[in-house]
Amino acid sequence: MLFYYAIAAALVIIDQWTKWLVVKYMEVGERISVLDPYLAILSHRNRGAAWGMLQGQMWLFYIVTVVVVAGILYYFHKHGKEGGAGFRVSLMMLLGGALGNFIDRLRMGEVVDFVDVLIPVINYDFPIFNVADAALTIGVILLIVHMFLEELREKRNKKES
């Protein structure tokens, strides 16, 4: 189980380190092109949730994060062994992502975002995000895939019975 906690810890460390670099070496609003115009590092601050929703509602984010972290830890210890490695990894990605942004909110009252992506096929400027956001998104996708596969397994087992 310690291995899985190391995944969450590594995500928090990488998230906080990348945010520290952005805060230390860039001005808010400064943009560094990586793959122009599709990918850039853009120093941005967010006092809300995803896509800037619920701006300034820090008390809500504190409560929600504590509840989410408690839920993740509960499910990890209660169902982690039977859920398999994919389930455990997805929960630890969610934990790392939640803690990464929570640390920002506690320390600075806002979240540092910096990855700016333009999706050229539909000419869509994706909302600016960070490592914690990416971990949360990937964790949710892995969890959905796990649940879908588990459902298929259960249906297959019922047919064979």
C-alpha positions in Angstrom: 0.0 0.0 0.0 2.9 2.3 0.6 3.8 2.2 -3.1 0.4 3.8 -3.9 0.8 6.5 -1.4 4.2 7.3 -3.0 2.2 7.9 -6.3 0.1 10.6 -4.5 3.2 12.1 -2.8 5.1 12.2 -6.1 2.2 14.0 -7.8 2.0 16.6 -4.9 5.7 17.2 -5.1 5.8 17.6 -8.9 2.7 19.8 -8.8 4.1 22.1 -6.1 7.5 22.2 -7.7 6.1 23.2 -11.1 3.9 25.8 -9.5 6.8 27.2 -7.5 8.8 27.6 -10.7 5.9 29.5 -12.3 5.5 31.8 -9.3 9.2 32.4 -8.9 10.2 33.0 -12.5 7.1 34.4 -14.2 4.9 37.4 -13.8 1.1 36.7 -13.7 -0.1 36.8 -17.3 3.3 36.1 -18.8 3.3 33.5 -21.5 6.1 31.3 -22.8 5.4 29.5 -26.0 6.3 25.8 -26.1 4.6 24.7 -29.3 3.1 27.9 -30.8 0.2 28.4 -30.8 -1.0 25.0 -29.4 0.9 24.8 -26.1 2.3 27.4 -23.8 3.2 28.1 -20.2 0.9 30.9 -19.0 1.2 32.2 -15.5 -2.4 32.4 -14.2 -4.1 32.4 -10.8 -7.5 30.9 -10.1 -9.6 31.7 -6.9 -12.3 29.3 -8.0 -12.8 25.7 -9.2 -12.4 24.2 -12.6 -13.0 26.7 -15.4 -13.0 29.5 -12.8 -16.4 28.6 -11.3 -17.3 29.6 -7.8 -14.6 32.4 -7.6 -13.6 33.3 -4.1 -15.5 30.5 -2.3 -12.5 29.2 -0.4 -14.5 28.0 2.6 -16.5 25.7 0.3 -13.3 24.3 -1.3 -11.8 23.6 2.1 -14.8 21.6 3.2 -15.2 19.8 -0.1 -11.5 18.9 -0.2 -11.5 17.5 3.3 -14.6 15.4 2.6 -13.1 14.2 -0.8 -9.8 13.3 0.8 -11.5 11.4 3.6 -13.7 9.6 1.0 -10.6 8.6 -1.1 -8.8 7.3 2.0 -11.8 5.4 3.1 -12.3 3.7 -0.3 -8.6 3.1 -0.6 -8.4 1.2 2.7 -11.9 -0.4 2.5 -12.0 -1.5 -1.2 -8.4 -1.1 -2.4 -7.3 -4.7 -2.3 -10.4 -6.1 -4.1 -10.4 -3.2 -6.6 -7.1 -4.0 -8.0 -4.1 -1.9 -9.0 -5.9 0.3 -11.4 -8.5 1.2 -8.8 -5.7 2.0 -6.3 -3.7 4.1 -8.7 -6.8 6.1 -9.7 -7.6 6.9 -6.1 -4.0 8.0 -5.4 -4.1 10.2 -8.5 -7.3 11.8 -7.1 -5.6 12.2 -3.7 -2.5 13.8 -5.1 -4.5 16.2 -7.3 -6.8 17.2 -4.5 -4.0 17.8 -2.1 -1.9 19.7 -4.6 -4.6 22.3 -5.2 -5.6 22.3 -1.5 -2.0 23.3 -0.6 -2.2 26.3 -2.9 -5.5 27.4 -1.5 -4.2 27.1 2.1 -0.9 28.9 1.3 -2.0 31.6 -1.1 -5.8 31.7 -1.2 -5.7 30.8 -4.9 -4.5 28.0 -7.3 -1.5 28.5 -9.7 -2.4 27.3 -13.2 0.0 27.4 -16.1 -0.6 24.9 -18.9 -2.4 26.6 -21.8 -3.6 24.4 -24.6 -5.3 25.3 -27.9 -7.2 22.5 -29.6 -6.8 23.5 -33.3 -9.4 21.1 -34.8 -12.2 23.0 -33.1 -10.3 26.2 -32.4 -10.9 25.9 -28.7 -8.6 27.4 -26.0 -8.8 24.9 -23.2 -9.0 26.3 -19.7 -5.5 26.8 -18.2 -4.6 24.0 -15.8 -1.8 22.5 -13.7 -0.3 19.1 -12.7 -2.9 18.6 -9.9 -5.8 19.2 -12.3 -4.3 16.8 -14.8 -3.9 14.1 -12.0 -7.5 14.7 -11.0 -8.7 14.3 -14.6 -6.7 11.2 -15.3 -7.7 9.7 -11.9 -11.4 10.2 -12.8 -10.9 8.7 -16.2 -9.1 5.7 -14.7 -11.9 5.3 -12.1 -14.6 5.4 -14.8 -12.7 2.8 -16.9 -12.3 0.6 -13.8 -16.0 0.8 -13.0 -17.0 0.1 -16.6 -14.7 -3.0 -16.8 -15.9 -4.2 -13.4 -19.5 -3.9 -14.6 -18.7 -5.9 -17.7 -17.0 -8.6 -15.5 -20.0 -8.8 -13.3 -22.4 -9.2 -16.3 -20.1 -11.9 -17.8 -20.0 -13.8 -14.5 -23.8 -13.7 -14.2 -24.2 -15.1 -17.8 -21.7 -17.9 -17.0 -23.5 -18.8 -13.8 
